[in-house]
């Protein structure tokens, strides 16, 4: 696990965009196509916008990158709360990516049906054998003030699921359902970038990186068990509660 400490959200955006573009370039130097899972939230939005601008727009071979989502709200794709809509309007609508390379979660079907459909889509695109887990080349995540990642919220049933790729997760604290990749899928990614900014996330970041409480109350702690590289991008406000190396 590595921590990249940036002065403010603006420098975080630039460094994250640079490293995402580099990670995609390296991935495509080694294999025919690259699988990237996107995150919702306020911190990733300017990163996506930056990737759609020079020089990154020209550096990325968009035709060879496939875009997925780590989680989604149970809303149609044109809804203001849609993670797909945010990423599409911020980045994908402005770059030469083939429509068949965009694999959104069909949340308008309802949470349960959307989770089943997206699991089938992952199995199809990754050509998975029964019981196999996809390995995203790059997984982007944020962390909520409560310590959640994707839509794996504290003390929710999806945290215990190990036999599904995608699950509908009931989130009582928000009185809603979400669709989310499951823990085995997140932890299998080759590289994970966690983008966090703001003082309101500082306590959750400290618990995730240095805390010793149960991961059921701070799901971001699960990332300590990731199989691949884990890199935290933190501005100083988000990192201010860390005890080491700041």
C-alpha positions as CSV (number, residue, x, y, z in Angstrom):
1,X,0.0,0.0,0.0
2,X,1.3,3.4,-1.0
3,X,0.1,6.9,0.0
4,X,0.4,9.8,-2.4
5,X,-0.1,13.0,-0.4
6,X,-1.2,16.1,-2.4
7,X,-1.5,19.7,-1.2
8,X,-5.1,20.3,-2.3
9,X,-7.9,18.9,-4.5
10,X,-6.5,20.5,-7.6
11,X,-3.1,18.9,-7.4
12,X,-4.8,15.6,-6.4
13,X,-6.9,15.8,-9.6
14,X,-3.8,16.4,-11.8
15,X,-1.7,13.6,-10.2
16,X,-4.6,11.1,-10.3
17,X,-5.3,11.8,-14.0
18,X,-1.6,11.5,-14.8
19,X,-1.3,8.2,-13.0
20,X,-4.5,6.8,-14.5
21,X,-3.3,7.6,-18.0
22,X,0.1,6.0,-17.3
23,X,-1.5,2.9,-15.8
24,X,-3.7,2.5,-18.9
25,X,-0.7,3.0,-21.2
26,X,1.3,0.4,-19.3
27,X,-1.6,-2.0,-19.3
28,X,-2.1,-1.7,-23.1
29,X,1.6,-2.2,-23.7
30,X,1.2,-5.7,-22.1
31,X,-2.2,-6.9,-23.3
32,X,-4.8,-6.2,-26.0
33,X,-7.4,-4.3,-23.9
34,X,-7.6,-2.7,-20.5
35,X,-10.5,-3.0,-18.0
36,X,-11.2,0.0,-15.8
37,X,-13.9,0.2,-13.1
38,X,-15.0,3.7,-12.3
39,X,-16.2,5.3,-9.1
40,X,-18.9,7.8,-8.4
41,X,-18.6,10.7,-6.0
42,X,-17.4,14.3,-6.0
43,X,-13.6,13.7,-6.0
44,X,-13.5,11.5,-9.2
45,X,-15.6,14.0,-11.3
46,X,-12.8,16.5,-11.9
47,X,-10.4,13.6,-12.5
48,X,-12.6,12.3,-15.3
49,X,-12.9,15.8,-16.7
50,X,-9.2,16.2,-16.7
51,X,-8.7,12.8,-18.5
52,X,-10.9,14.1,-21.3
53,X,-8.5,17.1,-21.9
54,X,-5.0,17.4,-23.4
55,X,-2.6,15.8,-23.0
56,X,-4.4,12.8,-21.5
57,X,-7.1,12.7,-24.2
58,X,-4.4,12.1,-26.8
59,X,-2.3,9.7,-24.7
60,X,-5.1,7.2,-24.1
61,X,-6.0,4.6,-26.8
62,X,-9.7,4.8,-26.0
63,X,-10.7,2.1,-28.5
64,X,-8.8,-0.5,-26.4
65,X,-10.2,0.5,-22.9
66,X,-13.4,-1.0,-21.5
67,X,-15.2,1.0,-18.8
68,X,-17.2,-0.5,-16.0
69,X,-18.6,0.8,-12.7
70,X,-17.9,-0.3,-9.2
71,X,-21.4,0.5,-8.0
72,X,-24.6,2.3,-8.9
73,X,-27.7,3.8,-7.4
74,X,-31.0,2.2,-8.4
75,X,-31.9,5.0,-10.8
76,X,-32.2,5.4,-14.6
77,X,-29.0,6.4,-16.5
78,X,-30.3,9.9,-17.1
79,X,-31.0,10.5,-13.4
80,X,-28.9,13.2,-11.7
81,X,-27.8,10.7,-9.1
82,X,-26.5,8.1,-11.6
83,X,-22.8,7.3,-11.4
84,X,-22.9,6.3,-15.0
85,X,-24.3,9.7,-16.0
86,X,-21.6,11.6,-14.0
87,X,-18.8,9.7,-15.6
88,X,-20.3,9.9,-19.1
89,X,-20.9,13.6,-18.9
90,X,-17.5,14.3,-17.3
91,X,-15.4,12.1,-19.6
92,X,-16.8,9.5,-21.9
93,X,-19.0,11.8,-23.9
94,X,-15.9,13.8,-24.8
95,X,-13.5,11.1,-25.9
96,X,-13.4,8.6,-28.9
97,X,-14.5,5.6,-26.9
98,X,-16.7,3.0,-28.8
99,X,-20.1,2.6,-27.3
100,X,-19.6,-1.2,-27.0
101,X,-16.7,-0.5,-24.6
102,X,-19.0,1.2,-22.1
103,X,-20.5,-1.4,-19.7
104,X,-22.9,0.5,-17.4
105,X,-25.0,-1.1,-14.7
106,X,-28.6,-1.3,-16.0
107,X,-30.0,0.2,-12.8
108,X,-33.3,1.1,-14.3
109,X,-34.2,-2.6,-14.1
110,X,-34.3,-2.4,-10.3
111,X,-31.5,-3.3,-7.9
112,X,-31.9,-7.1,-7.9
113,X,-32.4,-7.5,-11.7
114,X,-29.6,-5.0,-12.4
115,X,-27.1,-6.9,-10.2
116,X,-28.0,-10.2,-12.0
117,X,-27.7,-8.6,-15.4
118,X,-24.3,-6.9,-14.6
119,X,-22.9,-10.2,-13.3
120,X,-23.8,-11.8,-16.6
121,X,-22.2,-8.9,-18.4
122,X,-18.9,-9.4,-16.4
123,X,-18.9,-13.1,-17.2
124,X,-19.4,-12.4,-20.9
125,X,-16.8,-9.7,-21.3
126,X,-14.2,-11.3,-19.2
127,X,-15.1,-14.8,-20.6
128,X,-15.2,-16.2,-17.0
129,X,-15.6,-19.9,-16.2
130,X,-18.2,-20.7,-13.5
131,X,-17.0,-19.5,-10.1
132,X,-14.2,-17.3,-11.5
133,X,-13.7,-13.7,-10.5
134,X,-12.9,-10.9,-13.0
135,X,-9.6,-9.0,-12.5
136,X,-9.9,-5.4,-13.3
137,X,-6.7,-3.8,-14.5
138,X,-7.5,-0.6,-12.7
139,X,-10.2,-0.1,-10.1
140,X,-11.0,3.5,-8.9
141,X,-12.6,3.9,-5.5
142,X,-13.6,6.7,-3.1
143,X,-14.2,6.4,0.6
144,X,-17.3,7.8,2.3
145,X,-17.2,9.6,5.6
146,X,-18.7,6.4,7.1
147,X,-15.8,4.3,5.6
148,X,-17.8,2.7,2.8
149,X,-16.3,1.7,-0.5
150,X,-18.3,1.2,-3.7
151,X,-21.7,0.5,-2.2
152,X,-20.4,-1.7,0.5
153,X,-21.7,0.3,3.5
154,X,-21.0,-0.5,7.2
155,X,-22.9,-3.4,8.6
156,X,-24.8,-4.2,5.4
157,X,-25.4,-7.7,4.2
158,X,-23.3,-7.4,1.0
159,X,-20.1,-7.3,3.0
160,X,-20.5,-11.0,3.7
161,X,-21.2,-12.1,0.1
162,X,-18.4,-14.2,-1.4
163,X,-20.3,-16.2,-4.0
164,X,-21.5,-13.4,-6.3
165,X,-19.8,-10.8,-8.5
166,X,-22.5,-8.2,-8.2
167,X,-25.1,-7.8,-5.5
168,X,-28.1,-5.6,-4.7
169,X,-27.3,-4.2,-1.3
170,X,-29.9,-2.8,1.1
171,X,-28.6,0.3,2.9
172,X,-30.9,1.0,5.8
173,X,-29.0,4.1,6.9
174,X,-29.9,5.7,3.5
175,X,-33.3,4.0,3.1
176,X,-32.3,2.7,-0.3
177,X,-30.8,-0.1,-2.3
178,X,-27.6,0.0,-4.3
179,X,-25.9,-2.2,-6.8
180,X,-22.3,-3.0,-6.1
181,X,-19.4,-5.2,-7.0
182,X,-18.7,-7.7,-4.2
183,X,-15.6,-7.9,-1.9
184,X,-13.9,-10.7,-3.9
185,X,-14.1,-8.6,-7.1
186,X,-12.7,-5.5,-5.5
187,X,-9.9,-7.3,-3.9
188,X,-8.9,-9.2,-7.1
189,X,-8.1,-6.0,-9.0
190,X,-4.5,-5.7,-10.3
191,X,-4.3,-2.0,-9.2
192,X,-6.6,0.0,-7.0
193,X,-6.5,3.8,-6.8
194,X,-8.4,5.4,-3.9
195,X,-9.2,9.1,-4.4
196,X,-10.1,11.0,-1.3
197,X,-10.3,14.7,-0.6
198,X,-11.8,16.8,2.2
199,X,-11.6,17.1,5.9
200,X,-14.9,15.3,6.3
201,X,-13.2,12.1,5.1
202,X,-10.2,12.4,7.4
203,X,-11.5,10.1,10.2
204,X,-12.6,7.4,7.8
205,X,-9.3,7.5,6.0
206,X,-7.4,7.1,9.3
207,X,-9.6,4.2,10.3
208,X,-9.2,2.5,6.9
209,X,-5.4,2.8,6.8
210,X,-4.4,2.7,10.5
211,X,-7.4,1.6,12.5
212,X,-7.9,-1.7,14.2
213,X,-11.7,-1.7,14.4
214,X,-13.8,-4.3,12.5
215,X,-14.0,-4.0,8.7
216,X,-17.8,-4.5,9.0
217,X,-17.9,-1.0,10.5
218,X,-15.1,0.4,8.3
219,X,-15.4,-1.5,5.0
220,X,-12.4,0.4,3.5
221,X,-10.2,-1.6,5.8
222,X,-10.9,-4.5,3.4
223,X,-8.5,-3.0,1.0
224,X,-5.6,-4.1,3.2
225,X,-6.3,-7.6,1.9
226,X,-6.2,-6.6,-1.8
227,X,-4.2,-8.9,-4.1
228,X,-2.7,-6.1,-6.3
229,X,-1.2,-2.7,-5.8
230,X,-3.2,-0.2,-3.6
231,X,-2.5,3.5,-3.9
232,X,-4.2,6.2,-1.8
233,X,-4.4,9.7,-3.3
234,X,-5.1,12.0,-0.4
235,X,-5.1,15.8,-0.1
236,X,-3.8,17.2,3.1
237,X,-7.3,17.7,4.6
238,X,-8.2,14.0,4.1
239,X,-4.8,12.9,5.5
240,X,-4.8,15.0,8.6
241,X,-5.8,12.3,11.0
242,X,-3.1,9.8,9.9
243,X,-0.4,9.2,12.5
244,X,2.4,8.0,10.3
245,X,4.3,9.5,7.4
246,X,2.4,12.8,7.2
